[in-house]
Amino acid sequence: WRCTRRGVERRTWWSLEQDLDVGRIVAGVGDGPDAWEARTQAAVEAAVLSHLASDVPVAAFTSGGVDSNLVAAIARDHRPDLVAFTVDTCDPASETPAATAMARHLGMELRPVRFDRAAHLRTWAHAVEAIEHPFVHPSQVASLTLARAARADGFTVVLTGEGADELFGGYDFLRRTRAHWREARLPWSRLSHRRRAAARALEDVPFRYQAVRRERETHLRLAVALAPLCGTS
């Protein structure tokens, strides 16, 4: 809603029914993989370039994964002085080695930011305060830590790969779901098999939301408990 002296203007920012271009999708049904690959590359490059329009230095957040690597690689082609930041969780699961390999390949400076258990607990309540509601995933605490480190180094504009994992299937549950839906598209003569495959494809969804709900509740309790220690309310 946009409230002005003239009244309240109500507008839907995005709606699947209103904004999905069915004609464009139908027109491209017969196109091969090469055509779709070229369109995807052009779209991603255009998106990254549009976010490089800045009159201040630009940095990138990278985990060494496909999404953030892709954004950083394209940005590096146009900003040779691009600096990358990554979270170092200081344990065997740290993504710093992968991010380091990526930075070395691109010839880009990488600045690891230490993020151990103590830093996580110290920053948790601040992250909840910044987002203004219990968040879904603890990685958002790490994102706040990265943002603070970048700001301390003089960077106020950064590029990230947030959201691209969903687009490019970067999570295991997305690949499993895709496989089940492919099974569900078998010929109608195997209807019972299709039904079972579709059911398996949907299994990830409710369980995932139940996990999110439990995680939200846990984060809220911990944030409330830590608030007095962090000077927040």
N, C-alpha and C positions, 0 to 999 in steps of 0.2 A: 504494500500500500504506500502511495505517495500522498502525504497530507500537505496541502497548501491553503492559502486564504480562499481559493476558489472551490475548495472541497477536497474529497478523497478520490484519488485515481487508483483503481484496482487493476492490476495487470499480472498475468502469469508469466514468470520469467522463462520457463520452459515446460512444455507439455508434449508427451510422446504423441498424442493424437493430433496435435496442431502442428508440430514442428518436424515430424518424421516425413522425409521426402520420399514417398512410396514410388513416385514416377522415376526418380533417379535410380532407385534400387532395381526396379523392374528393367529399366533401360540397360543396366550393366550386367544382367543375368548371364548373358552369353559371352562376356569378356573373360579372358584367361587370367591365370595367376600373375603373369608379367604385368598386365595392365593395372591390376589392383595393387601390386607391389609399387609400381611407379606412382600411382595416385596417393598411396599411403606415405611414401617417402616425401612427395611434394607437400602434402598436408602437414606432416610433422616439421619439415624444414621451415615452412611458412609460419607455423606457430612459434617455433623457437626464435626465428628472426624478428617476429613482431614483439617479442618480450626482450629483445636486445636493444630496443629503442630507449636508451637511457643516457643521461648526461653525467652520470656518476659511474665509478667502477662497478663491474658486475662479477659476482662469484657464482659458484654452483655447489649444490649439495649432492653428494653421490655416495651410494652404498656399494658400488661395484656391480650392481645388478643391471639387467638389460635396459630398464627404463631410464634410470639416471645416467647411465653410460651413453645412451643414445642422445639424450639432450645435451650432455656435456660435450660430446664429440662434435655435434653440429655447431654448438656455440663456440667451441675452440677454433673452428675453421674461420670464424668471423671476428673473434676476439682473441688474438694470440696471447694476451696478458691475462687470460681467464685463470682464476684461482679456484680450487675445489676444496671443500670441507667434508670430512667424513667422521662418523662416530666410531670411537674405539672403545668397545665394551670391556676391554682388558680381560678377555677370557677366550677359550678355544673357538667360540662361535662368532668372534669378532669379524666384521666384514672388511676391516682395514687392509688385510693382505690383497683381497680382490680389488679394492679401490686403488691400492698402490700400484698394482699391475696395470690397471686401466690408465692411471695418471702417467705412468712411465711410457706406455704405448702412445699416448697422445702428446707427450712432451709437456705436460701441464703440472704446475705446482700443486701439491696436495698437503693440506694442513689437518692432520688427525686431531680430534678433540676427545680428550679422555672422558669417559662416561661409565664409571664403575657403580657398584651398588650404593655407595654413600652419596654419589652425585644424583643418582636416581631418586632416592628418598628425600634428598634435600630440595629437589626441584619439583617434585610431584605436585605439591599444593599450589605452587606458582603456576603450573601448567593448567590445573583446574580453574584457577582464578582467571587466567588469560582467556581460556575457551568459554568460561562462564557456564559450564555444565559438565557433569561427569563424562569423560571421553571414553571412546571405544577401545583403543589400543595403547599400551604403554609406550609405544614408539613415539607418541606425540610428546612425551617428556624429553626424549632425545632430540626431537626436532626443535624444541624450545632452547635446549642447550646449544645446538648448532647455531641457531639464530643469534643467540647472545654472543657466541664466539665470533661470528662473522661481523656483527655490529661493533664489537670491541676492536676488531682489526680494520674498521673503517668502511665495511661494505653494508650498504642499506638496500641493495637490490640483489636477489639471488634467484637462480633457476633450480627447479627440483624436478624429480620424476614422479611426484605424487599423483596417483590415479592412473598412471600408465600401465601398472601391473594388471589392472582389470582389463584394459584394452588389448594388451598383448598376451594375456593368459599367463601371467607370471607366477601364479599360485597353484599349488597342487590340486586344490579342490576345483579350480576352474578347468583344469585338464581332465579331471575325473568326470565332471559334469558334461563336458563336451563329448567324451567317449560314450557316455550313456545316451545322450541325445542322438548321436549317430546311430546307435543300435535301435533307438526308437523309430528311426526312419526306414526300417526294413519294410519289405513288401507287406501288404495287408494280409496275405495268407498266413503270416506269422503274428497274428494279432496279440496272442497271449504273451509272446516274447516282447513285443513292442510295449505292452502295458507294464511289464516288469521293468523294462529298461527305463521308461519314463518315470516310474516310481523311484528307481535308484537315483535318477538325475535330480529329483526333488528332495531326496533325503538330506543332501548337504545343506539345503536352505533352512529348514526349521531348526536343525541342530546347531547351525551356525548362529542363528539369531538367539537361541537359548544361551549359547556360550557368551554372546555379546551382552545379553541382559545380566548374566551372572558377573561378568567382568565389570560392567558398569557399577553394579552394587558394591563390588569389592573396592573399586577405585574410589567410590564416594566415601565409604567407611574409612579408608586409609587417608584420604584427603582431609576429612574432618579431624581425624586423630593427629595429623601432622600440622594442621593449620597453626596451632599455637606456637609450634617450634619454628615456623617459617615467618611468623609475623603477619599472617593473613587471617581473614575471617570469612 
